[in-house]
């Protein structure tokens, strides 16, 4: 028998933050809170901002979007630059909306940008970004200062490349910019912050089942439609499941091999998310999924 999820009090006058690893049930909880307590659901997932991906990134289906207002989902073109800074600028107007925001997602950097502040770093010139795109992951790591690397998940190429681009653009390490971060837009104390603490085995089973469901719902066709625009240097095409299905469509993998690799990549990603949340969200209220 499925257990009832235990939640803290949800005041109607405070924004709700819901973080958690992929496939943990965050979107379902956000919708439940919106329907029971009111609010608009705001995306905090870096892959779900792209308009080309609904199925493969597990964006809320149209039926769920019709049950409560949803914002910042699928509104960015695949080749448009988008960062935590872009996201924060789009979230700020929503904080003053008539309905309180319920901000939900798995991108920890978005939440830290919102509740801890973000440095005002100059944009990266196109030529520096193009050069960084051509560099190997190891070369990027070697070019970044040790103090900045100590605060990064060095397995995450996007984060390492960002650190390199900041250093190459400004001549100053990313760690120095972070040290000058201004006050946050939304202090954590002014929110109801919830973070999913999902059991590993339960989550891995959900991950495997969800990718099968994505295939049934048309993930392969979604990726096929974007194949003419494929550019592996763009963040949109690094969304988990996309590289694997591209490889299948190009005859490099069987569908079963693509499925297996995507499932493994998702499990690894969820592990990194859990590690990040446990280390940096100790002031958040833990939520156990209804199992």
C-alpha positions in Angstrom: 0.0 0.0 0.0 1.4 3.4 -1.0 2.3 5.6 1.9 1.1 9.2 2.2 3.8 11.8 1.6 4.5 13.7 4.8 4.9 17.5 4.2 5.6 20.4 6.5 3.1 23.3 6.7 2.7 25.1 3.3 2.0 28.8 4.1 0.1 30.4 1.3 2.2 33.6 1.4 5.6 32.0 0.9 7.2 30.8 -2.3 7.7 27.0 -2.3 11.0 25.5 -3.6 11.0 21.8 -4.5 14.4 20.3 -5.4 15.3 16.6 -6.0 16.9 14.1 -8.2 15.5 13.2 -11.6 12.4 10.9 -11.5 11.8 11.4 -7.8 8.3 12.9 -8.3 9.0 16.6 -7.9 6.6 17.7 -10.6 3.7 15.7 -9.2 4.3 17.3 -5.8 4.4 20.8 -7.3 1.1 20.1 -9.0 -0.5 18.8 -5.8 0.6 21.8 -3.9 -0.7 24.2 -6.6 -4.1 22.5 -6.7 -4.5 22.3 -2.9 -2.8 25.5 -1.8 -2.6 27.7 -4.9 0.3 29.0 -6.9 2.0 29.0 -10.3 4.6 26.2 -11.1 7.9 27.6 -12.2 10.5 25.4 -13.9 14.0 25.1 -12.4 15.4 22.4 -14.7 18.0 23.4 -17.2 16.9 20.8 -19.8 13.2 21.5 -19.6 13.6 25.1 -20.8 14.1 24.0 -24.4 11.1 24.0 -26.7 12.3 21.1 -28.8 12.2 18.6 -25.9 9.1 17.6 -24.0 9.1 13.9 -23.8 12.9 13.2 -23.6 13.3 15.7 -20.7 10.1 14.6 -18.9 8.5 18.0 -19.1 5.0 18.1 -17.6 2.5 16.9 -20.2 0.0 19.3 -21.7 -2.8 17.8 -19.5 -0.9 18.6 -16.3 0.0 22.1 -17.6 -3.7 22.7 -18.0 -4.5 22.0 -14.4 -2.3 24.8 -13.0 -0.3 27.7 -14.5 3.2 26.7 -15.6 6.1 29.1 -16.4 9.6 28.8 -18.0 8.9 25.4 -19.6 9.9 24.9 -23.3 10.3 28.6 -24.0 13.9 28.6 -25.3 15.1 27.7 -28.8 17.6 24.9 -29.0 20.4 27.2 -30.1 19.7 30.1 -27.8 22.3 30.7 -25.0 20.7 30.2 -21.6 22.4 30.2 -18.1 21.5 30.4 -14.5 21.7 34.2 -14.8 19.2 34.2 -17.7 16.9 32.0 -15.6 17.1 34.3 -12.5 16.2 37.3 -14.6 13.1 35.5 -15.8 12.1 34.3 -12.3 12.4 37.7 -10.6 9.1 39.1 -12.1 7.3 35.9 -11.1 8.2 36.5 -7.5 5.9 39.5 -7.4 3.0 37.7 -9.2 -0.5 37.6 -7.7 -0.1 33.9 -7.2 3.0 32.7 -5.2 5.5 30.7 -7.2 6.2 27.0 -6.7 9.7 26.6 -8.1 10.5 23.0 -9.0 13.4 21.2 -10.6 16.7 19.4 -10.3 19.2 22.0 -11.3 20.8 22.9 -8.0 22.7 25.9 -9.5 19.4 27.6 -10.2 18.3 27.3 -6.6 21.6 28.5 -5.2 21.5 31.4 -7.7 18.1 32.4 -6.4 18.7 31.9 -2.7 22.4 32.7 -2.3 23.0 35.3 -5.1 24.9 35.3 -8.4 28.0 37.3 -9.4 27.6 39.9 -12.2 30.1 38.2 -14.6 30.6 39.7 -18.1 29.2 37.6 -21.0 31.6 35.2 -22.8 32.6 36.4 -26.3 31.6 34.0 -29.1 35.2 33.4 -30.0 36.2 32.2 -26.5 33.1 30.0 -26.3 33.9 28.5 -29.7 37.5 27.8 -28.6 36.3 26.2 -25.4 33.8 24.0 -27.3 36.8 22.5 -29.2 38.8 21.7 -26.1 38.7 18.4 -24.4 37.3 18.0 -20.9 40.7 17.3 -19.5 42.2 20.3 -21.2 39.5 22.5 -19.7 40.2 21.2 -16.2 43.9 21.8 -16.6 43.3 25.4 -17.6 41.1 26.2 -14.6 42.6 27.4 -11.3 42.7 25.0 -8.4 40.6 27.1 -6.0 37.7 27.3 -8.5 38.0 23.6 -9.3 37.7 22.8 -5.6 34.2 24.1 -5.6 33.1 22.4 -8.9 31.8 19.0 -9.9 34.7 18.5 -12.3 32.8 15.6 -14.0 30.3 18.2 -15.2 31.7 19.6 -18.4 29.2 22.5 -18.5 30.4 23.7 -15.1 34.1 23.3 -15.9 33.7 25.0 -19.3 31.9 27.9 -17.7 34.8 28.3 -15.2 37.3 28.3 -18.1 35.3 30.8 -20.1 35.0 33.2 -17.1 38.8 33.0 -16.6 39.6 33.5 -20.3 37.1 36.3 -20.6 37.9 38.3 -17.5 41.3 37.2 -16.4 39.9 36.5 -13.0 39.0 33.1 -11.5 35.4 32.2 -11.1 36.0 31.7 -7.4 37.0 35.4 -7.1 33.7 36.5 -8.8 31.7 34.2 -6.5 33.4 35.8 -3.5 31.9 39.1 -4.6 28.4 37.8 -5.0 25.6 40.3 -4.0 22.8 39.4 -1.6 20.2 36.9 -2.9 17.0 37.8 -4.6 15.0 35.4 -2.4 16.6 34.4 0.9 15.9 30.8 1.9 14.3 32.0 5.1 11.5 33.6 3.1 10.5 30.3 1.4 9.2 26.9 2.1 12.2 24.8 0.8 11.6 21.1 0.2 14.2 18.6 -1.0 13.5 15.0 -2.0 15.5 12.3 -0.2 14.7 9.3 -2.5 16.1 5.8 -1.7 18.6 4.7 -4.3 17.1 1.4 -5.3 13.6 2.9 -5.6 14.9 5.8 -7.7 16.9 3.5 -10.0 13.8 1.4 -10.7 11.8 4.6 -11.5 14.6 5.8 -13.8 14.6 2.6 -15.8 10.8 2.5 -16.1 10.6 6.2 -17.0 12.9 5.9 -20.0 10.9 3.0 -21.3 7.8 5.3 -20.9 9.6 8.1 -22.8 10.2 5.7 -25.7 6.6 4.7 -25.7 5.5 8.4 -25.7 7.7 9.3 -28.7 11.1 10.3 -27.4 12.8 8.7 -30.4 10.6 10.6 -32.9 11.2 13.8 -30.9 15.0 13.4 -31.3 14.6 12.3 -34.9 12.9 15.6 -35.7 15.8 17.6 -34.3 18.5 15.5 -36.0 19.1 18.0 -38.8 19.9 20.6 -36.2 22.1 18.4 -34.1 25.2 20.2 -32.6 26.8 18.3 -29.7 28.4 21.5 -28.4 25.0 23.0 -27.6 23.6 22.4 -24.1 20.2 21.4 -25.5 21.8 18.4 -27.2 23.5 17.3 -24.1 20.2 16.5 -22.3 20.4 12.9 -21.0 18.9 10.5 -23.6 19.5 12.8 -26.5 23.1 11.8 -27.3 22.2 8.1 -26.9 19.1 8.3 -29.2 21.1 10.4 -31.8 23.7 7.6 -31.8 20.9 5.1 -32.4 19.4 7.1 -35.2 22.8 7.3 -36.9 23.3 3.5 -36.7 26.0 3.6 -34.1 23.9 1.9 -31.4 20.9 -0.5 -31.3 17.9 0.9 -29.6 18.5 -1.5 -26.6 22.1 -0.2 -26.3 20.9 3.4 -26.4 18.3 2.6 -23.8 20.8 1.0 -21.5 23.3 3.8 -21.9 20.7 6.5 -21.3 19.5 4.7 -18.2 23.0 4.4 -16.8 23.7 8.1 -17.6 20.5 9.0 -15.8 21.4 7.0 -12.7 24.8 8.6 -12.6 23.3 12.0 -12.9 20.8 11.3 -10.1 23.7 10.2 -7.9 25.5 13.5 -8.5 22.2 15.4 -7.8 21.7 13.6 -4.5 25.3 14.3 -3.5 24.9 18.0 -4.3 21.6 18.4 -2.5 22.8 16.6 0.6 26.0 18.7 0.8 24.4 22.1 0.0 20.7 21.9 1.0 21.1 21.1 4.7 18.7 23.9 5.6 15.9 22.5 3.4 13.1 20.3 4.7 13.6 16.7 3.5 10.7 15.0 1.8 10.4 11.2 1.4 8.5 10.1 -1.8 5.3 8.2 -1.4 6.5 4.6 -1.9 
